[in-house]
Amino acid sequence: MFKIPPVSAARLPELLRAMPKAELHIHIEGSLEPELIFALAQRNGLQLPYASVAELRSAYAFCNLQSFLDIYYAGASVLRHEQDFYDLAHAYLARAARDRVLHAEIFFDPQTHTARGVAIETVIDGLHRACAEARTGLGISATLILCFLRHLSEKAAFETLEQAEPLLDKIVGVGLDSSEQGHPPEKFARVFARCRERGLHLVAHAGEEGPPAYIWSALDVLRVERIDHGVQAVHDAALMQRLAHQRIALTVCPLSNQKLCVFPSLAQHNLGRLLDAGLAATVNSDDPAYFGGYINENFTQVFAATGLTARQAYQLAFNSFEASFAGNADKRLWQHQLKESFERFVEHDY
C-alpha cells in the first residue's frame, strides 16, 4: 500500500464518501425503503398494517436479529412481480452509485418470496435485469448471490437450488443468512457441496451473533470463500491467525452490529482491531433501510466513533475490491482508481 499522509478529522468524511469502493454484504430486501413499500403496496392493491410511512419507519426498533427479521419479512410481502424486484434493485443501485460504489454483490432471499407463491424466475429475472442495465445506465457493476434461509430445512434449500438451476447463469454465488443462533453452518454442508460442484462462489453469515465455532464450520465444512460479519472471530486467537494468513475477507456491517446490539455502541466496534490483526475486513451496509444507513453512513459513522484513519479507509476499500468475485482486470482497474482518488484528495488537502 502506498504511503498515505494524514487527513484531518474535518475532511475525513469527505474522503470516505468520495473514495471508490465495493459493497459485498447488501441484502436487497433490506434496502426496501418505507416509501417504496407503500408505493408497491398501492400498485399491487395490498393493505399494509401501518397508516403511513412515518408509522412504519418508527416500527424499526430492534433488540436482536430475530426482532428485525420479523418486520423484514413483513416488508418483503409487497414484492410480487418482476417489475417490483427490478424497481427494488434499481433503487439500491442508483443510491450505491451516488455513494461511489463501483461494484456490488447483492444478496437475495428467494425462499422469502417463493413461500408466498412468487416464482423464483420472477425474483431473479427482475433483479438480474436491473444489474445488467446498471453498468451502462449507472456506471456500477453488479452481480447476484442467492442466499438460503438457515432457519429453514436442508430439504427446502435443495428445493430452492433445484428451482434456480435453469437460472444459475444469472447469479455468481450462494450464501447463508437469516437467524444464526441454533442453525450452525454444517446443517447445509451437502447443499453447499452441490453448489460448489455447480461452480458457484460460496459465502456464509457466521460470527455475528453466533460463536467463533460457526466461522470454523463455515470455512471447513461449507468451504466458503468469504465470511459475512465474522466480528466474533476476535474471541479465538487461532481463528484470527487463520483468517489473516489465508486473507479470508470479512464483510463487516457496523451500523447493523450497533442496531442489533452486537456492540453496545459504535465506539466499541472491533473493526480497527480486525484491521490491526491483518484481517481483510470490509465495510458494508447489510440492510440499510432498516439499520439507518447505506455504505457511506457506515463508513463515516464508524470512523467518527472509533477514530479510524485515512490509511485504514484505503485498506478497507482496497480489501473490498480484492475480496470481490469480479475478474482480476476489473479488480486492478478499481484499485488503481482508488489510489488515484486518494492522491487527488491529498494533493488538494496540502
N, C-alpha and C positions, 0 to 999 in steps of 0.2 A: 504494500500500500504506500502511495506517495505521501510525503510529509505534508500535513495539513496544519497551517498556522492556527492559533486560537481565534475563535469567533466570539464576539461579545454576546453576553446573555440577551441583550436587547435585540440583536439581529439574528440570533439563532433560530427563532420561529420562522423567519422569512426563508432561511436556508432550508429548513425541514420541509416547508411547503413547496419550495421550488425544485428541490432535487428529484431527479428521476428515480423511480422505484418500481418494484413488482409487488403485487399482492397475491399471497399464496394460501390465505385462510379467510375466505369470504363465503358465507352461506347465502345463496341468492335469495332464498325465502326470508332470510334475516335482514335483507335490505328493503323489505316491503314497508314503505313508509305509510303512516296512517292516512295521509291524503290519497295515496294510490289504492289503499284498501277500500276506502269509501267510494272512489271512482269506479273500481272494478265491481264492487257490490252493486252499485247503481246500474252499471252496464249489463250485469248478469242477473238483475232482478232479485237480489238477495237482501235479506233483512239482517242487519248487524245488531248485537246486543248492547250497542253503545249509541248514544244520541248524537255525538259529534266527534270530530277529530280530536278536540281537546280532551274529551272524556276518555277516549281510547288511549291517547298518549299518557294520561295520568294513571292509567292502569299498569304502566310499565314500571312496576316496583317489584323487584325480585330479591329473594333472600338466598336462593340457591339455584342450581341448574334446573331442577325439576319445575320450580315455580315459573321460571322463564319459559321452559318448553311447553307448559300448558297453554300459555297465551300465544306462543309462537305457532303452534299447530292450529289454533283457532283462527289466527290471521290468515294462514295459508289457504283456508277454506274458500276464499274468494277467487282463487285461481282455478279456472275451469277450461279455458280454451287456449289454443296455440297462441293467439294474439295476446292473451293475458301474460303468458310466460315470456313472449317477446318483449312486451312493454316493461315487464319487471326487469329483465336483463339489460335492456337498453337504458333504462333509467339509472341503474347502477353503473354501467359502463360510461355513460356521459359524466356522471359525478366523479368516477375514478379518473377519467382523462383530465378533468379540471384539477385533480389532486396530483397530477404528474405521474400517474401510474402508467407505465409503458406496456406492462404485461400483467394479466390477471388469470389465475387458475381458480375457477369458480366451482364450489361445491353445490350440489343439488340433491334433494331427498325424494326420489321417485315414489317411495312407498307412502309418503305423506299424501300423495295425490292419487296413486292407484287404489289406495284403500277407500277413496271417495268415488271411485268409478271413472277417474280420468285416465285415459290410455297413456301408456308410457311414451308412445310416439308423439302425443300432443305436447308432453313436457319437454322432451329432448329436442323436437323439431323447432319449437318456439325459442328455446334458449339458444340452440345452435345457430339459428338464423340471425339472432342479434349479435352473437360472437363473430360470425362470418362477415357481417357488414361493418363491424366496429373498426377493423384495421384501416379501411379506406375512409369510412364516414367519420370516425372519431380519433383516428391515429393511435389506437390501442389494440394490442394483440390479446386475444382471449381464448381460453380452452375450458373444457368442462371435466369435472371429476364427479362421478356418480358415487354417492355415499349410501351405505347400508345402515339402517337404524338398528343399533345394537340392543335395544330393549326388545326387539322382535326376534324371532327364531332364526336359526341357521337355515331351516327349510324355506322360510319366507325370503331370505337373502338369495338362496339359489333360484327361487321362482322369479325374483326380480332380475337376476342376471340372465336367466333364460329369456325373459321378455325383452331385455335390452340387446340380446345377441345380434339381431339384424341392424342395430344402430351403433355398434361399437366403434365404427369409423368416425363417429361424431363426438367421442369422448377420448380423453387422454389417459384416464386412470380411474381407480376406485378408492374410496375412503371408508371410514367407520366413524359414525358420530352418534349423537343422542346421549341418553343417560349413561354415564360411565360407571358409577358405583354399582357393583354387583354384576357387571357384564364384562368380564375380562376379555381381552383380545382373542385368546385361544378358542373362544366359543365359535369363531369364524375362520378357523385355520383352513378348513377344506375349501371354503368359498374363495379365500384369498389365493390358495394354491391354484384353483381353477382360473382365476383372473390372471395370475402370473403366466399360466400356460397360454392365455389369450394375448400375451404381450402388453398388458396394461401396466402402467405405473401404479405403485401401491403406497398409500399413506394411511395413517390412523390417528384419531384422537387418543391421547394417552397422557396420564400425569397432569391433568388439570385438577380434578378433584380426586382422582384415583391415585394409588400409591406408585412409587418407582417400579414396583414389580410389573405393573401394567406396561410400562415402557419397555422393560426387558422382553416381555411376551410379544409386544408388537414387533420388536426387532428380530427376535429369534424364532418365533412361531409364525407370525404373519409375513416376516421378512420385508417390512416396509422400508421405503427409501427416505421418508421424512416422518417426523413426529409432530403432530398438531397439538399445540400447547406445550406440554413437556416441562412445565415450570417446577413440578415436584421432583425433578431429577436432582436438584441440589441436595436432597436428603440421602443420596447414595453416591459416595466418592468414586467407587469403581465405575458406576454408570456415567458419571460426569467425564471421567477419563476416556471411556469408550466413545461417547458422543463427540468429544473434542478430537480424538485421534482419527476417527472414521469420517469426520466432517458431516455428520448426520444433522441436517437442519432441524431447528425447532421453529414452528410458526406461532410465535407468541402474540397474544392479543391483550394488551394492558387494560383497556377500558372494560372489556369483558371480564377480566380477572377481578377488577375492582367491583363491578356491578354485581357479580355473583359471589362476592365475599371470599374469593380465593386469597386475596390480600386485604387487610383492613383498610388500607389506603394506598394510593399510587406511590406515595413516598416510601413505602415498604416493599415495593415491587423488586423482584430479583433480576430484572433484565441486565443491569450492569454487572451483576455477579456472574451471570451466564457468559457475557462477553469477555469478562476478565479471565474466565477459565478457558477461553479459547473455543467456545461453542459457536456454531454457525446459527446464531439466533437471528430472527427476522421480526418485523413489526407488521401487524395486520389488524383488521377491524372486526372479524368474526361475524357478528350480527349487528351491523351499525345502526339500523333503525331502532333497535331495542336497547342498545348499550350506550347511546349518547354520543356517537362519533364515528366518522369514517376514518380512513387511514391517516390523513394529516392531523386530525384531532388526537388520534392515538400517539402519534409522534410528538406533537407539541406538548400535550399534557403530561406524558410520562417523562419527557426531558425536563420540563419545568419542575416536576415533583421530585426528581431523583438527581438532578444536576449532571446528567449525561452531556457529553461534549460533541463538537463537530466531528472529531475523529471517530467517535462511536457511531454517529449518524452515517458517516460514509461507510463504515463497516457493515452496518445493518442493511443499507441499501445495496451494497455490493453482494452481501450474502443472499439477498432476495433474488437477484438475477442468477447467481451461481446455483442456487438450490432449485430453480425452476426446471420444468420439463421441456423448456424451449430448446431449439437447436443451438449448437455451440456458436455459430456465426451470429445469431441474434444476441446471445449472451454477451459476447465480446463487444458487439456494437453498443449495447445498452450500458455496459460497464465503462466503455470509452466515453459515452455521453455523460455518464455520472461524473467521471473525472473532469471532463470539460466544464460541467456545471459548477463544480467546486472551485476550479481555477478561476473562472469568470467571477464568481462570488467573492473570492478572496482578493482578486485584483481590484474589485470595486470597493472593497472594505478598507483598502490601505492606500 
